[in-house]
């Protein structure tokens, strides 16, 4: 338990901002040499954090994205290239715009570019790196979770829980 967000970041090798915040949750002056930052929300980091990172890599995707749908599907708000916006007109007006760095035509190289050598990685252990894990719909949590579960079972760790605890009978 920490008293404030800055204390959570201090001394960490990896900082992961896994929130649904629509405003930045860490500041660039909290970052230390050699840190790696991963964010899963499009608005979690301010431009100052992007400028502080020596290497910025994004999940993937590219080109422009067009969305056809109900009137409440908008680009330029929230965490992704398009967002379903609910609420009254007054509530919608209070929503902050999408962060300026988040756009379908992102200016950062992809992870594939990095691992294939098309984009450079860190050249020093002191450089701060940033990975934008946007647009994968949380699949990383399921795949990593499964690996952790399998490893724990193999090592005899943890406790099995009855599957019935996680099911319910819903009548429609």
LUMLUM-806792 format. One record per residue (C-alpha): residue number from 1; chain; z, x, y. Coordinates in steps of 0.05 Angstrom, whole numbers. Each point is the difference from the previous one (the first is absolute). Layout:
<torpas>
resi;chain;Z;X;Y
NUM;A;Z;X;Y
...
</torpas>
This chain:
<torpas>
resi;chain;Z;X;Y
1;A;0;0;0
2;A;-18;26;69
3;A;20;-22;69
4;A;-70;-3;29
5;A;-74;12;-17
6;A;0;70;29
7;A;56;21;-48
8;A;-41;-26;-58
9;A;-59;45;20
10;A;41;62;16
11;A;-8;54;-52
12;A;-47;-39;-45
13;A;-60;33;-32
14;A;-36;-67;-8
15;A;8;-59;46
16;A;-29;-66;-24
17;A;-2;-59;47
18;A;-6;-60;-47
19;A;12;-57;49
20;A;-35;-61;27
21;A;18;20;71
22;A;-49;-15;55
23;A;28;56;44
24;A;9;74;-15
25;A;62;16;-42
26;A;2;76;8
27;A;-13;46;59
28;A;-38;65;2
29;A;60;39;27
30;A;37;-17;-64
31;A;-51;37;-43
32;A;16;70;-23
33;A;-47;56;-22
34;A;-27;-9;-70
35;A;15;-75;-5
36;A;-48;-47;-34
37;A;-3;-71;26
38;A;-29;-59;-39
39;A;-8;-68;31
40;A;-19;-65;-33
41;A;-1;-44;62
42;A;-52;5;54
43;A;49;-4;58
44;A;58;42;-27
45;A;-22;64;37
46;A;-16;10;73
47;A;-56;43;26
48;A;51;54;14
49;A;12;9;-75
50;A;-75;4;-13
51;A;-7;53;54
52;A;58;41;-29
53;A;-30;2;-70
54;A;-46;60;-14
55;A;-33;-37;-58
56;A;-12;-75;-2
57;A;-32;-31;-62
58;A;-12;-74;-14
59;A;-2;-39;-65
60;A;-74;-14;0
61;A;-50;-52;18
62;A;-47;6;57
63;A;-53;-34;39
64;A;11;-65;34
65;A;34;-60;-30
66;A;-20;-70;15
67;A;41;-60;-19
68;A;-21;-72;-3
69;A;54;-51;-6
70;A;44;-49;36
71;A;10;5;75
72;A;67;33;-11
73;A;-30;62;-33
74;A;-4;53;54
75;A;-14;74;6
76;A;39;41;50
77;A;69;-27;-17
78;A;52;21;-51
79;A;-7;54;-51
80;A;-69;-6;-29
81;A;-72;-8;20
82;A;10;-75;-4
83;A;62;-43;0
84;A;15;-73;-11
85;A;38;-21;62
86;A;47;-60;-3
87;A;44;-33;51
88;A;-10;-36;65
89;A;-47;27;53
90;A;61;23;40
91;A;27;38;-61
92;A;-68;31;-13
93;A;-4;25;71
94;A;65;38;-10
95;A;-27;40;-59
96;A;-15;71;20
97;A;-71;24;-9
98;A;-17;46;-57
99;A;15;73;12
100;A;-60;34;32
101;A;-8;51;-56
102;A;-10;-55;-53
103;A;-71;-22;-4
104;A;-50;-10;-57
105;A;-38;61;25
106;A;61;45;-2
107;A;-12;69;28
108;A;39;37;-54
109;A;-26;29;-65
110;A;15;-35;-65
111;A;43;24;-57
112;A;-64;10;-40
113;A;-27;45;56
114;A;64;41;-5
115;A;1;10;-75
116;A;-75;13;-4
117;A;5;55;53
118;A;-41;-38;53
119;A;61;-3;46
120;A;51;56;9
121;A;72;-8;-21
122;A;60;37;27
123;A;-10;74;14
124;A;74;14;9
125;A;65;-26;-30
126;A;23;-13;71
127;A;-54;-51;16
128;A;18;-74;0
129;A;-45;-43;-42
130;A;-11;-75;3
131;A;-28;-47;-53
132;A;-22;-70;19
133;A;8;-41;-63
134;A;-30;-62;31
135;A;-43;-51;-37
136;A;22;8;-72
137;A;40;-64;-3
138;A;61;32;-30
139;A;-33;22;-64
140;A;34;68;5
141;A;68;-33;-9
142;A;-21;-34;-65
143;A;-32;62;-29
144;A;56;48;20
145;A;52;-52;-22
146;A;-32;-4;-69
147;A;1;76;-7
148;A;74;2;20
149;A;16;-56;-49
150;A;-36;35;-58
151;A;34;66;15
152;A;69;-33;5
153;A;-12;-35;-67
154;A;-22;65;-33
155;A;64;34;26
156;A;45;-58;-20
157;A;20;-13;72
158;A;16;-67;32
159;A;15;-68;-30
160;A;-48;-50;-29
161;A;3;-67;35
162;A;-20;-64;-35
163;A;-68;-23;25
164;A;28;-70;5
165;A;39;22;61
166;A;-66;8;37
167;A;-33;-64;-21
168;A;9;-71;23
169;A;-28;-66;-23
170;A;-35;-32;59
171;A;-22;-72;-4
172;A;-59;-19;44
</torpas>
